[in-house]
Amino acid sequence: MKSELNHLKGIHPGLVLERELEKRQLRKGVFALTLQEYPQTLTAITKGKRGMNTALSLKIERALGLEEGFFMILQVYYDIGEEKRKQNNKLINLPQLRPVLFWDTKMESIDWEKQKKAIIKRVFERGNEKEKNEVIRFYGSKTIDEILNNSSQNAVL
């Protein structure tokens, strides 16, 4: 189980459950009812909109013949990853960027490292000079040049 957990760390337990149910050709609604749970609860978990709780985790693990605590361990690793992401985002300070640039998302939910390509493109397409300079300061001109040059080359192809 340990090596499997290393591959699954940070993945929402609902996604793993969804895959497991598909692999066994079990329908979520029917499976939820056999556990005496609401189908909506299981659906929310498999879509990652709700976390796994201990009681439900034990029911699912027992029904599927999985090791006890498997889904709760995944939930803890997922929660740790989410908390780290939130803390890292609080440490990042890009005061010159207007929230209107990111109208379609919450500024606090942006992962500035994972989404840097999209952020850089957006700021250079829609931002003002102050915002462009802030992004250059934050990511460095080499990173900016690489991303913008790659995207302009891809646009030509």
N, C-alpha and C positions, 0 to 999 in steps of 0.2 A: 504494500500500500504506500510505503514511503516514497518510492520512485514515481509512482503515479501521482501522488500529491505534489511532488516537485514540478511536474508538468502542468498541474492544474492550479497552482498558487496564483491568486489574484483574479481567477475567473469566478463569476457569480455562480453559486451552487445551483441556481435554477437552470442555467445553461447546460450544466453537466447532467442534471436530472432530465431535462428535455431530450438530450442525446441518448441517455440510458433508456428512456421510455420508447423512443423511436427504434432503438436497436432491438428492443424486446417486442416491438409492434404493439405497444399498449397505448390506448387512447387516454389522454389526460383526464377527461371528464369521468369516464368509467373508473379509472384508477383512483381518482379523488373520492368517488363515492364508496369504493371498497374500503377506503381508509376512514370513512365517515367524516369526510371533510368536504367543504364546498368546492365545486370545480373552479369557481372564480379565484379562490385562494391559490390553488395549484397553478392556474394560468398566470396569475400575477407574479408568482415566484419564478416560473419558467421564462417569463419575459424580463426578469431582472428588476421588476418594479417593486418588489417586496422581498424582504430578507427571510431566510429560513429560521424557524424557531426550534428549540430543543425537542419539544413534544412531537412536532410534525416530522422532524428529522428522524427520530427514533421509529416512528410509524413507517416511514418510507423505507428506511434501511432494513427494517424487519421484513417488510413486504417484498423487497427486491433481493433480499439475501446479501446485503452489503455489510461491511464491517461497521459496528456501532460507532457513532461519532463522526463518520466520514463527511457528511454534509455540514455538520457544525464546524468541523475543522476548515472546510472550504469557506464557510461563511466568515469565520474569524480572519482568515488570510485575505479575503475580499475586503472586509471592513478595515483591516490594517492598511491595505493598499489605498483605499479611498481616503482614509485619514491622512496618510502620507501625502497624497496628492493635494488635499486641502491645505495642509501645513506648508507644502512647497509653494503653492500658489499665493499664500499669504506673505511669504518671504520675498516673492518677486514684486518689484516695485517699478511699474511703468506709468508714472503719473501723467505723462504727456499724452497718453492715448485716450481719446474721447470714447466713452461707452457707445456712442452712436455708430462707431465703426463696426461694432459687434452687436448690432441690433437684434440678431437672431439667436443670441445665446447670452447666458449670464457671464459676466466678466470673471466672477469667482470660480466658475466651473471650467474655465479654459486651462488646458494643460499646455503651458507655454513652451515646453520642450517637445512633446510629442506632436503638437500642432503647429510647430514653427513655420513650416512651409506655407500653410494656409494663412497664417497670421502675416507673414512677410508679404505674400502676394496681395492680401487685402489692403494692408497699409500702403503699399506702393501703388495700388490701383486707385484707392479712395481717400488716402490720408493727405494731410497737409505737410509742409516741410518740417515743421516741429515734430510731428509724429514719425516721419521717415527718419529723422535724425535720432529720435529716441530708440527706434527699432535697430538702427545701425549701432548705436551705443550698446544696446542690450545683447544683440547676437554677434556683432562684429561684422566689418565690411566684407571679409572673406566669405563668411556664411551667406550673407545677403547676395553677393555676386554669384556664388555657386547656384543658389536657388533661383534667382531671377534669370540667369543665363540658361539654365536647364529648362525652365518653363518657356522661355522665348524660343529656344531651339525646338522644343516639342510642338510649339504652336506653328512653326514653319513646316514641320513634317506633316 
